[in-house]
Amino acid sequence: MKILIAGAGEVGNHLASLFSNEDHDVILMDDDEIRLSRAEDNYDLMPVLGSVTSIEDLKKAQVKSCDLFIAVPPYEEVSILSAMLAKKLGAGKTFARINNYEYLLPENLEYFRQLGIDEMIYPEHLGVAEIVASLKQVGIRQMFEFSNGKLILYAVKLRDNAPIVGKTLSEASSFHDKNGYFTVAINRDGKTIIPRGKDFFMHNDLIYVVTTKAGAGQLLADAGKVQYAVKNVMILGGSRIGKKVAHELENSYHIKLIEIDKEKSNRLADVLENTLVINGDGRNLDLLKAEGIGKTDAFVAVTDNSEVNILACQLAKKMGVKKSVAEVENMDYIDLAENIGIGTIINKKLIAASYIYRHTFKANVSYAKCLTATDADVLELIAQKGSKITKATLKNLDLPKNMNIGGVIRNNEAIIPNGDTQIRPDDKVVVFALPSGLKKVEKMFL
């Protein structure tokens, strides 16, 4: 597939790194020669120096022959115009990154499609959804639902108190129990392991587990997680994400939002009806104490500074807050944030990449997620009639070692698979795979 990425900022660079490793023909376009040079040094791509809103420059970038055009410059108006021009010049599927939620309203989507924009990406909106979901289920790092929650992927950190620590997967799992769970991956010491039955759970493992709503309680009990109700939430940062999270939660939780900018604080106080907005520096321990951080159940740090977010979450943890969420946009800091125990990590680049990612597969992919704290991906694929994945039971398929099948949805029912499970046509299958296994996974579903 030929992919043209317009904009060599952090999102564009991350997409370039993702796609250039998968045998795609990647073109990266930007008007900053230094950015392009760095990208060319790091990734297998063709750089094109030029404006993403110039017709001549887009032609020079071979826009007419590209299968996928992704506009991710810093400003949404530039992104929208670039995608519109690309479609008019012959591009296949077009994406535009936006910062305005009203564009995603059903009554507006068709208008933008008529303008030539097939899909719009609003990473902040998707990030808010991840934060809200994480606050509704305590004791976990990440949570992603498949098919309206029939299957759920949890990322859970294991400590010494977890009953399954020291046990093998075979000893800990209940494969034949409809309320069981399946461990698809383990992140240990910065390395992602695709485990098998003889592998052990260890202290400090970050495990990725597929289960059902009915099996979630057993999983959390086995992981040693004590459940508690989240009532009081403190948000640091009045960014678009901070404002939207407060708006989503303020009628169900007690919300305090701390914003260092006085003018922004006043504006937020005007629009957030049931949120207490405080003007101050969230890194100030005395301020946090005065605002009752000791009685806070969850702390969400979403300023535009990754370092501030990590530091603030560390302070909150020391003050006894059980649940912490940090927006970490600097990719180099994600491992650090994970290793020091930040609960849930939000990264808009990975969110945007996930949204686009599934459109690069030939197989029928209904969901894709690029995960933080691991180099693996989780996909929901639909099995086709005659595809290799349907030819035998899982134990007889000789599945690649760098992938795991964690769950199956058949006729609206969730199945936690075992070796005797056989995939049928039209099944939705949740697959966890390392980058080296993605092409093999795709071939099995074609």
Secondary structure, 3 states (H helix, E strand, C coil): CEEEEECCCHHHHHHHHHHHCCCCEEEEEECCHHHHHHHHHHCCCEEEECCCCCHHHHHHCCHHHCCEEEECCCCHHHHHHHHHHHHHCCCCEEEEECCCHHHHCHHHHHHHHHHCCCEEECHHHHHHHHHHHHHHCCCCCEEEEECCCCEEEEEEECCCCCCCCCCEHHHHCCCCCCCCEEEEEEEECCEEECCCCCCECCCCCEEEEEECHHHHHHHHHHCCCCCCCCCEEEEECCCHHHHHHHHHHCCCCEEEEEECCHHHHHHHHHHCCCEEEEECCCCCHHHHHHCCHHHCCEEEECCCCHHHHHHHHHHHHHCCCCEEEEECCCHHHHHHHHHCCCCEEECHHHHHHHHHHHHHCCCCEEEEEECCCCCCEEEEEECCCCCHHHCCEHHHCCCCCCEEEEEEEECCEEECCCCCCECCCCCEEEEEECHHHHHHHHHHHC
